[in-house]
Amino acid sequence: MVTLRPMSDAEFDEYMRVLRVNYAQERAESANTSLEEEQAESDRQLNQLLPDGLRSPGHFFWNVVDEAGGSAVGTLWVFEDAAKHRAFIYGIEMSADQRGKGYGTAALAALEETLRSRGITRIALNVFGKNTGAQRLYARVGYYPIAIAMQKDL
């Protein structure tokens, strides 16, 4: 149903532009902190994780492509630690008009096939507490919680 196509330099630049804004906004909304504070933290984290941008070692950036139509329906960012046989999904997102059509499930299946062929035996990810749709998707395909962060605002 989908294939994973590596992002081009231009696609990566656009992906990062949008990610920097959206990640900071999600952090601010989830933690009840200022957008400015979370924008600085988002930038810090992304700069640390991706010192060489698209060519940062171990990081893979794909477009999720609908095989039938040939168009990109989403994006996927994964870090692979081959020495530990583990991978971490930093980002998976389907375009707003493509959600609920099975592309997320198909993208995760394509990722599993790709990683399994490389000797990866475990995939982890984080999901914001308010993102219940993503939580349901991950649970449906076999992901389970290993820690839950909680807070209370006074």
N, C-alpha and C positions, 0 to 999 in steps of 0.2 A: 504493500500500500504506500510506503514511503521509502525514500532513500536519504542517506546523509551525504550532502555535498559540501566539501570544505569551502569556507568563506574566502572570498577574494579580499585583497587589501581594502578596497573601497567599501565592501560589505562589512568588514570588521570595523572600520572607522565609524560607519553609521551605527552599527550595533553598540559600540562603546559609547557613542554620544547619547543614545537613548538609555542605555543601561545605567550610566552615571546619574542621570536624572531620576529614573524610575526606582533604582535601588535606594537612593537617598530618601526618596519620598516614602517608600515602604518602611524603611527603618524608622523614619520620623513618626509615621502613623502608628506603627507597632509599639514603639518604645515611649511614645508621647514626649518626644524631644523636638527641638527646633530643626527646621529644614536646613538651615545654615550649618548647624553642628553636624548633622548627618551627611551633608554634602561634603564637608571636609573629611569626615571619617570614610565615606565611600571612596573618595579620591585617593586617600591614603592606602586603603586596602587594595584597590585595583592597581595602583602604581607598584605596590609591594608584590602582589601576585603576578603581575605581568610586566616585568622590567623590559622585556623585548617585544611587547605588544603581541601581535598575532604569532610571532615566532618564539614566544616564551616556551622553554623546554617543558614537555609533558602536557601542555595545554592544547586542546583541540576545539576548534570552533566550526560548527557545521550549520548549514541551512537544512531544514527539514523540508524535503521536496515531495510533493504529491506525484507519484509515478504516473498516474493517469493523465493529469493535466500538465505536468512538468514545471509547475510553479512552486515557489517557496511558500510554505504555510506556517513556518515557525523557525526557531533557532535553538541551538543546543551548544552549551559550553561545558566541557568535561576535562578534568585533570586526571591523568593516568600515572600512577606510581607503580611502574612495572616491577621494581625490586620487591615490593610488598604484595604484588598481585591485587592491587586495589585501585579503585577509581572513585572520583568524587564529582558529582554533578553540581557545578556552580550555577548553571542557569539552563532552564528549559522553558520555552514560552511559545505558544501558538498564537498566531495573529488573532485579534479579537473576533474577526468575522469567521474564523475557522475553528473556534473552540466548540467542544461538544460533538465533534464529528469523528472522533476516534483517532485523530492524528497524534495526540499526546501518548496514548497507549501504543500506537504503531511506532512512534519515535523511540520510546523506551525499549521496545522489542528489538528494533534495529540496532540500538546502542548495545544491548546485551549480546546480540550476535557478534557485533564488531569486537567488543571487549573480550568475550569468551575466546574468540579466535586468537587473541593476543596473550592469553594466559591469565586474564583478570578473573578473580574468583569472588570479588565483593564490590558492590557499588553502594556508596553512601550519598546523602544529600541533606540539606537543611531546608525547612519550609517555615514561613512565617505563620504564627498561630491563627491569624485572621483568614488565611488562604485555605478555607475548608474544601474548596473544589479540588485543589491540588492534593490535599491530604487524602481525599477519597480516591483520587486516581492512583496515588502511590500505594495505598493500602490494597486496592483492587488488584494491582499487579505484583504484590508480594513484599512491598517495603513495610517495615515495622519500626515503631519508635524505640530509640535507645536512650534518649534523654529528653526532658521537657523543661525548658526555661520558663520561669514564671516571674511576675512582678505585681506589685500593688502600688498604685499612686495614692499619695496622701494629700 
